[in-house]
Amino acid sequence: MKSGARGHGGTGGGARKRRAPKRVRAERARIALTVNGEPRDVVFDGYKTLLEVLREDLGLTGTKHGCELGECGACAVLMDGAPVLSCLVLGVVCDGADVTTIEGVADGPALHPLQAAFADQGAAQCGYCTPGIILTARHLLHHNPRPSRDEIAQALSGNLCRCTGYLQIFEAVETAAKELAGTEGTEGTAGRRAAS
């Protein structure tokens, strides 16, 4: 190869200069949705996922970035009552949706029985996966108030936890199920925890 010829590592004068990529302006989107029971109107870059809209545009950082491939469940939220992986849902399709994040689970200062059970059972080690697991478990208990251990395991199979080995998580869901079934209209663990 002659000196100055184009090729890898050549420093000769014949090498072409690369052009800087053109900046593409992102289309802005505007949607109206309900988040944790409150109507919200949000403007954001149209390429963003629901996860990014929640965290970056609405400041709700309880929903976690995990794999961003829909494999870990850390970003799970409830959309129109059903669990969704917010890293896979484009924000623009959420117009009119009702979204619940971990910030909307507690009832004022009183923890939801799932939150109290997770704390009491040691089901949250590092806590990174906990918001997605609690929301998925909330959906389960809403539709199946007395799930078996196998039903709990199946419902949470899309939520990965690297710390607990799942036993404490399953036990916490069982405890919350008992609490919810036995304390409707009375003060349970969650109410006592808020009073402390």
Backbone hydrogen bonds, N-H to C=O, Kabsch-Sander energy under -0.5 kcal/mol:
donor,donor_aa,acceptor,acceptor_aa,energy
5,A,2,K,-2.0
10,G,7,G,-1.1
14,G,4,G,-0.8
15,A,12,G,-1.3
24,V,22,K,-0.5
25,R,23,R,-0.6
29,A,44,F,-3.5
31,I,42,V,-2.2
33,L,40,R,-2.6
34,T,97,A,-2.9
35,V,33,L,-0.5
35,V,38,E,-2.8
36,N,34,T,-0.5
36,N,99,V,-3.0
38,E,35,V,-1.7
40,R,33,L,-3.7
42,V,31,I,-2.5
44,F,29,A,-2.3
46,G,27,E,-3.8
48,K,45,D,-2.2
50,L,86,S,-0.6
50,L,89,V,-3.5
51,L,86,S,-2.1
53,V,49,T,-2.4
54,L,50,L,-2.9
55,R,51,L,-2.4
56,E,52,E,-2.8
57,D,52,E,-0.8
57,D,53,V,-1.1
58,L,53,V,-1.6
60,L,54,L,-2.9
61,T,59,G,-1.2
63,T,60,L,-0.7
64,K,74,A,-1.4
76,A,73,G,-1.6
77,V,84,V,-2.0
78,L,100,T,-2.4
79,M,77,V,-0.6
79,M,82,A,-3.2
80,D,78,L,-0.5
80,D,98,D,-3.6
81,G,98,D,-0.5
82,A,79,M,-1.7
84,V,77,V,-2.7
86,S,75,C,-1.2
86,S,84,V,-0.9
88,L,85,L,-2.3
90,L,88,L,-0.6
91,G,48,K,-2.5
93,V,90,L,-1.4
94,C,91,G,-1.9
95,D,92,V,-0.7
96,G,32,A,-3.7
97,A,94,C,-2.5
99,V,34,T,-3.6
99,V,97,A,-0.6
100,T,78,L,-2.8
104,G,101,T,-1.8
105,V,102,I,-1.4
106,A,102,I,-0.6
107,D,110,A,-2.3
108,G,106,A,-0.9
110,A,107,D,-1.7
111,L,190,A,-0.8
115,Q,112,H,-0.5
116,A,112,H,-2.4
117,A,113,P,-2.5
118,F,114,L,-2.5
119,A,115,Q,-2.0
120,D,116,A,-2.8
121,Q,117,A,-2.7
122,G,118,F,-0.6
122,G,119,A,-0.6
123,A,118,F,-2.1
124,A,118,F,-0.8
125,Q,123,A,-0.7
133,I,129,C,-1.9
134,I,130,T,-3.0
135,L,131,P,-2.2
136,T,132,G,-2.0
137,A,133,I,-2.9
138,R,134,I,-2.4
139,H,135,L,-1.9
140,L,136,T,-2.0
141,L,137,A,-2.8
142,H,138,R,-1.8
143,H,139,H,-1.7
144,N,140,L,-2.7
152,I,148,S,-2.2
153,A,149,R,-2.6
154,Q,150,D,-2.4
155,A,151,E,-2.5
156,L,152,I,-2.2
157,S,154,Q,-1.2
159,N,156,L,-2.2
160,L,72,C,-3.1
160,L,158,G,-0.6
170,F,166,Y,-2.8
171,E,167,L,-2.5
172,A,168,Q,-2.3
173,V,169,I,-2.2
174,E,170,F,-2.3
175,T,171,E,-2.5
176,A,172,A,-2.6
177,A,173,V,-2.4
178,K,174,E,-2.1
179,E,175,T,-2.6
180,L,176,A,-3.1
181,A,177,A,-2.3
182,G,178,K,-2.4
183,T,179,E,-1.5
186,T,183,T,-3.1
192,R,188,G,-2.3
193,R,189,T,-2.7
194,A,190,A,-1.9
195,A,191,G,-1.5
196,S,192,R,-1.0
196,S,193,R,-0.5
